[in-house]
Every structure is written in C-alpha cells, then in structure tokens.
Amino acid sequence: MIAVTVYRRHSGDCTKKGAKDQKRSCDCKVWVSWSKDGKQTQQSVKSRDWAEGEARAHEIESRFKDAAEGRESPSAVKSVTDAISAFIQKKKNGGHALDTIYRHEHIMAEFQTFCNQNGILFVRDITLDHLNKWQTSWTVKAPQAVRSQQEKVRNFFKYCLANNWISVNLSIPDKWESPKINRREREKNIRAFTPEEYDKILSSIELTTMTPVNKARVHALMQLQRWSGLSLVDAVMLAQDELRLESGRGKIGEFRVVTDRQKTGGLINNPIPYAVGEELLKVKNGNPKYFFWSGVTTAEDAPSYFHKLYRKVFKAAGIDGSSHDLRHTYAIGLLLAGTDIRTVCKALGHSSVTITEGYYARWCVNQQNQFDDTLRAALEG
C-alpha cells in the first residue's frame, strides 16, 4: 500500500525546522509526499492546517488502495503525471517529428506545473474552471497561437477519454471555447516591412551566430518569401522542379515559382526576380529534391526549424517581425502599386477573393479609386 506522509515546508526564517513535533511546531505551509513506482511526488495542501494535510493524505491513500483492489474504474485513479507520461510516449512511438513532440512536451509540462500548484492529482479531478484558469496564465495572447496550444491540450484529453481515464472531454470547443478572430484585431497585426526594414533584416543575418550554410539558407528563404508571396511552409517545401526558368523575358529569361499550397491546394504560379532564382539554385541542402526541406518531418513541422532561425534574425535586427510579414509585404506592395485585388488573390493562392479582402481591403488602392470614380460619376449625373 502507498503511504502518504504529511510534513511542513518551513520558510527560510522559521526557527522550528528541527522540531520533532511538526504538527504543532509552527505555522508553515503543509505538504504531502508519497512514492509510487520509484518516483517521489510532493504536493502542497494549500493550507497551514495540519488536519487538512492529514485529510488530503487519507484521500490519496484511499484512492490508490481502491485502485489496487479494483473497487474503482481506471478513470478514478489515473494521475495527471502518469497520463501525461503515457500521452507523450504515444507521440514518440507514433513516429511524430521531434518538433511536434517538443511542442507537446512543452505545453504538457506547463499543464503539469499548473496541476501541481493547484493540488490536482488525478485526471478525473480536472474541471473546465481549471482549464480556463490555466489559460489566463499563458504568455501567448494572439488568437491563432492560443488556438494552436488549445489543440495540443485537446489531443491529450482525447487520448485520456479513449483510455477511459475521464468520462467527459471538457476540452472540446463546445465547452472550452477558443478565442474568436476579430477582423479588425487581425488587421492590426498585418504589416508590411518598409524597404529600409527589409534591408536591415537581410543584413542582420550576418550578425547572428548561425553557421555560414544556415545564413545562406535563411537569406535565400526570406528572399523567396518576399518576392513570391509564399507562406513559410510553402517556401520551405518548395521542390527543385517547382522553380522554372522560362525564356522570352529579356536575354536571360525569367524564373517562375509554380507550386500548390500545402494548406489549401491552391495553385501559385508567380514570376520572381532572376537574382532570387539564382540564389535559390545555390542553396545547399541534404535532400536533393528540395531547396530547404529535409524530407523527414511532416508538412506541419517543416517550418519549425526555420521559425527559430528567423527569430534570431529579427532579434539581431531589432525588429518585431515574423515570417508571415514577408508574405504581407509582397501582397501589400502589389496592392499599393495598383494591382487589382483579384490578381493578388490568385498570386497568394487564396481560394476566394473574400479571404484576400479580409486581410488586405484597406490597402486596395486600385479598387478604392474605381469605387470613388463610380460614386463621382453617379453624383455628377
């Protein structure tokens, strides 16, 4: 049988640390401790009352005893620690990419800390209020980032439900709500780099501690995004045969990127500056089929490595930016030059012009001019 010990965790200035009678020695916080399968666990009772510590210890011992003697279902006794450990091991056994496993390990480690701090021992004891309270402590605030973290947590609870460790999945969207993406709020996060900022970003690559090979790869990848409008995942997974050199444009011809978007399958067929095409052909990569992708990770995980390299560059440049800002720079630049939004929609590979308008409506110079001309003509008539 598992024995749970009650003790006081003394403060630094407590003079009763060595007292034999810990129950009455002082008023320091009460904790409980036990060992299971060779692993020691300590948990705060969230109280200074020794009686509450004894009650908590008795509760934990009773649950472990009931589980051992088969008096309760597995959902009543699976600890958060064991459930998380099993979930992560399943991810590792499932052949998932290291980046995917790392992201799940990171968010679940934070959840374990939250459970420890709030005295949550068993998976079945987690409530919707706990999830909402934990979410308020997240450092990520952008709706898309919050949704991404929620999805990883939902994977964990889905796994617990499948194993009968919980009877209800409280993390499903109908219960644990995801933040809504407001159009105006989304527009605030859309920006284009100025020419000066873009030049500074490229020059700052040399200021990082990256290897010369990675510096060249990041430089080429940023150039590709800036001048083709590709998202990071599409740029990273661009195949060698999707860069085409066509004749008919000047003496040396024209490079063109022809690929399908990973997210929607929409076709992208965009010309790029000749110098950018030449730079791509010089990129060194272990997989001869692609410019940047190793071919080992999934499409979802492919950009992760380059996200980390990009962050180093933006930090060195002193600019708050992201990979998607390069795509925004491409789109907004076209619109400010008077390009029709339907053309920009096609260049970005959006499935509908409504999507493009949702992101870039306020930069549609050509569309606004046509609108103004129509109104003037009507008023004059």
C-alpha positions as CSV (number, residue, x, y, z in Angstrom):
1,M,0.0,0.0,0.0
2,I,1.2,3.5,-0.8
3,A,1.8,5.6,2.3
4,V,1.4,9.4,2.1
5,T,3.5,11.5,4.5
6,V,2.3,14.9,5.9
7,Y,5.0,17.5,6.6
8,R,5.6,21.2,6.8
9,R,7.7,23.0,4.3
10,H,9.4,25.6,6.5
11,S,10.1,29.1,5.4
12,G,13.7,30.4,5.4
13,D,13.3,32.3,8.7
14,C,11.4,29.5,10.6
15,T,13.2,28.6,13.9
16,K,11.3,25.3,14.3
17,K,12.8,23.4,11.3
18,G,14.3,20.7,13.6
19,A,11.4,20.3,15.9
20,K,10.2,16.7,16.4
21,D,6.5,17.6,16.6
22,Q,6.0,19.1,13.1
23,K,2.2,19.1,13.7
24,R,2.4,21.8,16.4
25,S,5.8,23.2,15.9
26,C,5.0,26.2,13.7
27,D,2.6,27.7,11.2
28,C,4.5,26.9,8.0
29,K,2.7,25.5,4.9
30,V,1.6,21.9,4.9
31,W,2.6,19.5,2.2
32,V,2.1,15.8,1.4
33,S,4.6,13.3,-0.1
34,W,4.4,9.8,-1.4
35,S,6.4,7.3,-3.6
36,K,4.9,5.3,-6.5
37,D,6.8,3.1,-8.9
38,G,10.1,4.5,-7.6
39,K,9.0,8.1,-8.2
40,Q,8.7,10.6,-5.4
41,T,5.9,13.1,-5.5
42,Q,5.4,16.2,-3.3
43,Q,2.2,18.2,-3.3
44,S,1.1,21.4,-1.5
45,V,-2.1,21.1,0.5
46,K,-2.7,24.8,0.0
47,S,-3.1,25.2,3.7
48,R,-1.3,25.7,7.0
49,D,-3.7,23.5,8.9
50,W,-2.2,20.1,9.7
51,A,-5.7,18.5,9.9
52,E,-6.3,19.4,6.2
53,G,-3.0,17.8,5.4
54,E,-4.0,14.5,7.1
55,A,-7.3,14.6,5.3
56,R,-5.6,15.0,2.0
57,A,-3.2,12.2,2.7
58,H,-6.0,9.9,3.7
59,E,-7.9,10.7,0.4
60,I,-4.8,10.0,-1.7
61,E,-4.1,6.7,0.1
62,S,-7.8,5.6,-0.2
63,R,-7.8,6.2,-4.0
64,F,-4.6,4.3,-4.5
65,K,-6.0,1.4,-2.3
66,D,-9.3,1.3,-4.2
67,A,-7.5,1.2,-7.5
68,A,-5.2,-1.6,-6.4
69,E,-8.2,-3.6,-5.1
70,G,-10.3,-2.9,-8.2
71,R,-13.1,-1.0,-6.4
72,E,-13.0,2.0,-8.9
73,S,-12.7,2.4,-12.6
74,P,-9.4,3.5,-14.1
75,S,-10.8,7.0,-14.6
76,A,-10.9,7.5,-10.9
77,V,-7.3,6.8,-10.2
78,K,-5.1,7.8,-13.2
79,S,-2.8,10.5,-12.1
80,V,-2.1,13.6,-14.2
81,T,1.6,12.7,-14.1
82,D,1.1,9.2,-15.4
83,A,-1.4,10.3,-18.0
84,I,0.9,12.9,-19.4
85,S,3.8,10.5,-19.5
86,A,1.7,7.9,-21.4
87,F,0.5,10.5,-23.8
88,I,4.0,11.8,-24.6
89,Q,5.2,8.2,-25.0
90,K,2.4,7.6,-27.5
91,K,3.5,10.6,-29.5
92,K,7.1,9.3,-29.6
93,N,6.0,5.8,-30.6
94,G,3.8,7.2,-33.3
95,G,6.8,8.4,-35.4
96,H,6.0,12.1,-35.0
97,A,8.6,14.6,-35.8
98,L,10.9,15.9,-33.0
99,D,9.4,19.4,-33.3
100,T,5.9,18.1,-32.8
101,I,6.9,16.0,-29.8
102,Y,8.8,19.0,-28.3
103,R,5.8,21.3,-28.6
104,H,3.5,18.8,-26.9
105,E,6.1,18.2,-24.2
106,H,6.4,21.9,-23.6
107,I,2.7,22.6,-23.2
108,M,2.0,19.5,-21.1
109,A,4.9,20.3,-18.8
110,E,3.2,23.7,-18.2
111,F,0.0,21.9,-17.5
112,Q,1.7,19.5,-15.1
113,T,3.1,22.5,-13.2
114,F,-0.4,24.1,-13.0
115,C,-1.9,20.9,-11.7
116,N,0.9,20.6,-9.0
117,Q,0.3,24.2,-7.9
118,N,-3.4,23.7,-7.6
119,G,-3.4,20.3,-5.9
120,I,-4.8,18.4,-8.8
121,L,-3.6,14.8,-8.6
122,F,-5.9,12.8,-10.7
123,V,-7.1,13.4,-14.3
124,R,-10.7,13.0,-13.4
125,D,-10.4,15.9,-11.0
126,I,-9.7,18.4,-13.7
127,T,-12.6,20.8,-14.3
128,L,-13.5,23.3,-17.0
129,D,-12.7,26.1,-14.5
130,H,-9.2,24.7,-14.2
131,L,-8.6,24.8,-17.9
132,N,-9.9,28.4,-18.1
133,K,-7.8,29.5,-15.1
134,W,-4.7,27.9,-16.6
135,Q,-5.3,29.6,-20.0
136,T,-5.2,33.0,-18.4
137,S,-1.6,32.4,-17.4
138,W,-0.4,31.6,-20.9
139,T,2.2,34.0,-22.3
140,V,0.8,33.7,-25.9
141,K,-2.1,36.0,-26.5
142,A,-2.7,36.1,-30.3
143,P,-5.9,34.1,-31.1
144,Q,-4.1,31.9,-33.6
145,A,-1.4,31.0,-31.1
146,V,-3.9,30.3,-28.3
147,R,-5.9,28.0,-30.7
148,S,-2.7,26.1,-31.5
149,Q,-1.9,25.5,-27.9
150,Q,-5.5,24.5,-27.1
151,E,-5.4,21.9,-29.9
152,K,-2.4,20.2,-28.4
153,V,-4.2,20.1,-25.0
154,R,-7.3,18.7,-26.7
155,N,-5.1,15.9,-28.1
156,F,-4.2,15.0,-24.6
157,F,-7.8,14.9,-23.3
158,K,-8.9,13.0,-26.4
159,Y,-6.3,10.4,-25.5
160,C,-7.4,10.3,-21.9
161,L,-11.0,9.8,-22.9
162,A,-10.1,6.9,-25.3
163,N,-8.4,5.2,-22.4
164,N,-11.4,5.7,-20.0
165,W,-9.3,7.9,-17.7
166,I,-12.0,10.5,-17.9
167,S,-15.7,10.2,-18.6
168,V,-16.2,13.6,-20.4
169,N,-13.8,15.5,-22.5
170,L,-14.0,19.1,-21.1
171,S,-11.5,20.4,-23.7
172,I,-13.8,20.2,-26.8
173,P,-14.6,23.6,-28.4
174,D,-18.2,23.4,-27.3
175,K,-17.0,23.5,-23.7
176,W,-13.5,25.1,-23.7
177,E,-14.0,27.9,-26.1
178,S,-11.4,29.1,-28.5
179,P,-10.8,32.9,-28.9
180,K,-12.7,34.4,-31.9
181,I,-10.5,36.1,-34.5
182,N,-11.9,39.6,-35.0
183,R,-11.3,41.1,-38.4
184,R,-10.2,44.5,-37.0
185,E,-7.9,42.9,-34.5
186,R,-6.4,40.7,-37.2
187,E,-5.8,43.7,-39.4
188,K,-3.9,45.4,-36.6
189,N,-1.4,42.5,-36.8
190,I,-0.9,42.8,-40.5
191,R,2.1,44.8,-41.6
192,A,4.5,45.2,-44.5
193,F,8.2,45.8,-43.9
194,T,9.4,49.1,-45.3
195,P,12.3,48.8,-47.8
196,E,14.7,50.1,-45.1
197,E,13.4,47.4,-42.6
198,Y,13.8,44.7,-45.1
199,D,17.3,45.6,-46.0
200,K,18.2,45.8,-42.3
201,I,16.7,42.3,-41.7
202,L,18.8,40.8,-44.5
203,S,22.0,42.5,-43.4
204,S,21.3,41.3,-39.8
205,I,21.6,37.7,-40.8
206,E,25.4,38.1,-40.7
207,L,25.1,39.3,-37.1
208,T,23.7,36.0,-35.8
209,T,25.6,33.0,-34.6
210,M,24.2,30.8,-37.3
211,T,26.6,28.7,-39.4
212,P,27.5,30.1,-42.8
213,V,25.4,27.5,-44.5
214,N,22.3,28.4,-42.5
215,K,22.9,32.1,-43.1
216,A,22.8,31.5,-46.8
217,R,19.7,29.3,-46.5
218,V,17.8,31.9,-44.4
219,H,18.8,34.7,-46.7
220,A,17.5,32.8,-49.8
221,L,14.3,31.7,-47.9
222,M,13.5,35.2,-46.9
223,Q,14.1,36.4,-50.4
224,L,11.8,33.7,-51.8
225,Q,9.0,34.7,-49.4
226,R,9.4,38.4,-50.1
227,W,9.3,38.2,-53.8
228,S,6.9,35.2,-54.4
229,G,4.4,35.7,-51.6
230,L,4.8,32.1,-50.4
231,S,4.0,31.3,-46.7
232,L,6.8,29.8,-44.8
233,V,5.6,26.2,-45.1
234,D,5.2,26.5,-48.9
235,A,8.6,28.2,-49.2
236,V,10.3,25.6,-47.1
237,M,8.7,22.7,-49.0
238,L,9.4,24.1,-52.5
239,A,10.8,21.4,-54.7
240,Q,13.6,21.9,-57.1
241,D,11.4,21.2,-60.1
242,E,8.9,23.9,-59.0
243,L,11.4,26.6,-59.8
244,R,11.3,27.0,-63.6
245,L,13.5,29.1,-65.9
246,E,11.5,30.2,-68.9
247,S,12.6,32.0,-72.0
248,G,11.0,35.0,-73.6
249,R,11.8,37.6,-70.9
250,G,14.9,39.5,-71.8
251,K,18.1,37.8,-72.8
252,I,18.4,35.6,-69.8
253,G,14.8,34.5,-69.3
254,E,12.6,34.5,-66.2
255,F,12.4,32.4,-63.1
256,R,8.9,31.3,-62.1
257,V,7.6,29.5,-58.9
258,V,4.9,27.0,-59.8
259,T,3.5,25.1,-56.8
260,D,0.4,24.0,-54.9
261,R,-0.2,25.5,-51.5
262,Q,0.2,23.0,-48.6
263,K,-2.8,24.4,-46.7
264,T,-5.4,24.7,-49.5
265,G,-4.0,23.1,-52.6
266,G,-4.5,26.4,-54.5
267,L,-2.1,26.9,-57.4
268,I,0.6,29.5,-57.2
269,N,2.3,30.5,-60.5
270,N,4.3,33.6,-59.8
271,P,7.4,35.1,-61.5
272,I,10.3,36.1,-59.2
273,P,13.4,38.3,-59.8
274,Y,16.1,36.5,-61.7
275,A,18.6,37.1,-58.9
276,V,16.4,35.4,-56.4
277,G,16.1,32.3,-58.7
278,E,19.9,32.2,-59.0
279,E,20.3,32.4,-55.2
280,L,17.9,29.5,-54.7
281,L,19.9,27.3,-57.0
282,K,23.0,27.9,-54.8
283,V,21.3,26.7,-51.6
284,K,22.9,23.7,-50.0
285,N,20.5,21.1,-48.7
286,G,20.9,17.4,-47.7
287,N,17.8,16.4,-49.7
288,P,18.4,17.0,-53.5
289,K,14.7,17.1,-54.3
290,Y,14.0,20.3,-52.2
291,F,15.7,23.6,-51.6
292,F,15.1,23.7,-47.9
293,W,13.1,20.7,-46.6
294,S,14.9,17.7,-45.2
295,G,12.1,15.4,-46.3
296,V,11.9,13.8,-42.9
297,T,9.4,15.9,-41.0
298,T,5.7,16.4,-41.8
299,A,4.4,19.4,-43.7
300,E,3.1,20.8,-40.5
301,D,6.5,20.6,-38.8
302,A,8.7,21.6,-41.7
303,P,8.8,25.4,-40.9
304,S,9.6,24.9,-37.2
305,Y,13.4,24.9,-37.6
306,F,13.3,28.0,-39.8
307,H,11.0,29.8,-37.4
308,K,13.8,29.5,-34.8
309,L,16.4,30.8,-37.2
310,Y,14.1,33.7,-38.3
311,R,13.6,34.7,-34.6
312,K,17.4,35.1,-34.3
313,V,17.5,37.3,-37.3
314,F,14.6,39.6,-36.2
315,K,16.2,39.9,-32.8
316,A,19.5,40.8,-34.3
317,A,17.8,43.4,-36.5
318,G,15.8,44.8,-33.5
319,I,12.6,44.4,-35.5
320,D,9.4,42.8,-34.2
321,G,8.5,40.6,-37.2
322,S,7.6,37.1,-38.3
323,S,7.8,35.0,-41.4
324,H,4.3,35.8,-42.5
325,D,5.1,39.6,-42.6
326,L,7.2,38.7,-45.7
327,R,4.1,37.4,-47.4
328,H,2.2,40.5,-46.2
329,T,5.0,42.7,-47.6
330,Y,4.5,41.0,-51.0
331,A,0.7,41.4,-51.1
332,I,0.6,44.9,-49.7
333,G,3.3,46.0,-52.1
334,L,1.3,44.8,-55.1
335,L,-1.9,46.5,-53.9
336,L,-0.2,49.8,-53.2
337,A,1.2,49.6,-56.7
338,G,-2.4,49.5,-58.0
339,T,-2.7,45.7,-58.7
340,D,-6.3,44.5,-58.7
341,I,-7.2,42.5,-55.6
342,R,-8.4,39.6,-57.7
343,T,-4.9,39.3,-59.2
344,V,-3.4,39.4,-55.7
345,C,-5.8,36.7,-54.6
346,K,-4.5,34.5,-57.3
347,A,-0.9,35.3,-56.6
348,L,-1.3,34.4,-52.9
349,G,-3.2,31.2,-53.7
350,H,-6.3,32.2,-51.8
351,S,-9.4,30.1,-52.5
352,S,-11.6,33.2,-52.6
353,V,-11.1,37.0,-53.1
354,T,-13.2,37.4,-49.9
355,I,-10.3,35.9,-48.0
356,T,-7.9,38.4,-49.6
357,E,-10.2,41.3,-48.8
358,G,-10.5,40.1,-45.2
359,Y,-6.7,40.6,-44.8
360,Y,-5.9,43.5,-47.2
361,A,-9.0,45.5,-48.0
362,R,-7.6,48.8,-46.6
363,W,-4.6,48.6,-49.0
364,C,-6.7,48.2,-52.2
365,V,-5.7,51.4,-53.9
366,N,-7.0,50.4,-57.3
367,Q,-10.3,49.1,-56.0
368,Q,-10.8,52.3,-53.9
369,N,-10.1,54.5,-57.0
370,Q,-12.6,52.7,-59.1
371,F,-15.1,52.9,-56.3
372,D,-14.5,56.7,-56.0
373,D,-14.8,57.2,-59.8
374,T,-18.2,55.3,-59.8
375,L,-19.5,57.5,-57.0
376,R,-18.3,60.7,-58.6
377,A,-19.9,59.8,-61.9
378,A,-23.2,59.0,-60.2
379,L,-23.2,62.3,-58.2
380,E,-22.3,64.3,-61.3
381,G,-25.1,62.7,-63.3
